[in-house]
Amino acid sequence: MSFGERLRSLREDNDEKQRDIAKLLFVSANMISAYELGKHFPKNEKSLITLAEHFNVSLDYLLGYSDIPKHGDVKIIDVTGLNNDDINAVITIVNSLKKNKQN
């Protein structure tokens, strides 16, 4: 999903209008439309940070690099020093636990 598609989706999920986001970023509603259509991209990182904070998502999610809204939703396991067999065992255990949670 592109930045523009993600922005539109987040905005609509929040029941906000383009003009609401425009006020937040101090730009025109036409510029928000251009962002959503992929015709323009915010010129500074402050606008991206403002959007991510406003929608409570990570920049990776906002920019379309991740499908996980917040990094806090993911836990990382340090497997440094483990061999491939050990890593595969950890993956098997985690998948088994997830499967059990779904049942």
C-alpha positions in Angstrom: 0.0 0.0 0.0 1.4 3.4 -1.0 1.7 6.4 1.3 -1.3 8.1 -0.3 -3.5 5.0 0.0 -2.5 4.5 3.6 -3.1 8.2 4.4 -6.6 8.0 2.8 -7.4 4.8 4.6 -6.3 6.1 8.0 -8.2 9.4 7.5 -11.4 7.6 6.5 -11.1 5.1 9.4 -10.9 8.2 11.7 -14.0 9.7 10.0 -11.9 12.8 9.1 -12.1 15.0 6.0 -9.2 16.1 3.9 -9.7 19.6 5.3 -9.2 18.3 8.9 -5.8 16.8 7.9 -4.9 19.9 6.0 -5.4 22.1 9.1 -3.2 19.7 11.0 -0.4 20.1 8.5 -1.0 23.7 7.6 -1.6 22.9 3.9 -4.6 23.1 1.7 -7.2 20.3 1.3 -6.1 20.1 -2.3 -2.6 19.2 -1.2 -4.0 16.4 1.0 -5.9 15.2 -2.1 -2.7 15.3 -4.0 -0.9 13.2 -1.3 -3.7 10.6 -1.4 -3.6 10.4 -5.2 0.2 10.0 -5.2 0.8 13.3 -7.0 2.7 15.0 -4.2 4.6 13.9 -1.1 5.1 15.9 2.2 8.2 18.0 1.8 9.5 17.7 5.4 9.7 15.0 8.0 7.7 17.1 10.5 4.6 16.6 8.5 5.2 12.8 8.4 5.8 12.7 12.1 2.7 14.8 12.8 0.6 12.3 10.7 2.1 9.3 12.4 1.4 10.7 15.8 -2.1 11.9 14.9 -3.0 8.4 13.7 -1.0 6.6 16.4 1.0 4.6 13.9 4.6 4.1 13.1 6.3 5.9 10.2 7.0 2.5 8.6 3.3 1.8 8.6 2.4 5.3 7.3 4.9 5.1 4.5 3.8 1.6 3.5 6.9 -0.2 4.5 5.1 -2.3 7.1 1.6 -3.7 7.6 2.0 -3.5 11.4 0.5 -0.2 12.6 2.8 0.2 15.7 6.1 -1.3 16.5 4.8 -2.0 20.0 2.5 -4.6 18.5 5.5 -6.8 17.7 7.9 -8.4 20.0 11.5 -9.3 18.9 13.3 -12.3 20.1 17.1 -12.1 20.1 18.4 -15.3 18.6 22.0 -14.2 18.4 24.3 -17.2 19.0 21.7 -19.8 18.1 22.2 -22.1 15.2 19.6 -22.6 12.5 18.2 -25.7 14.2 17.7 -23.8 17.4 16.1 -20.8 15.5 13.7 -23.2 13.7 12.8 -24.7 17.1 12.0 -21.3 18.5 9.8 -20.5 15.4 8.0 -23.8 15.8 7.2 -23.1 19.4 6.0 -19.6 18.7 3.8 -20.8 15.8 2.4 -23.6 18.0 1.6 -21.1 20.8 -0.2 -18.8 18.3 -2.2 -21.7 16.9 -3.3 -22.7 20.4 -4.4 -19.1 21.2 -6.6 -19.1 18.1 -8.4 -22.3 19.1 
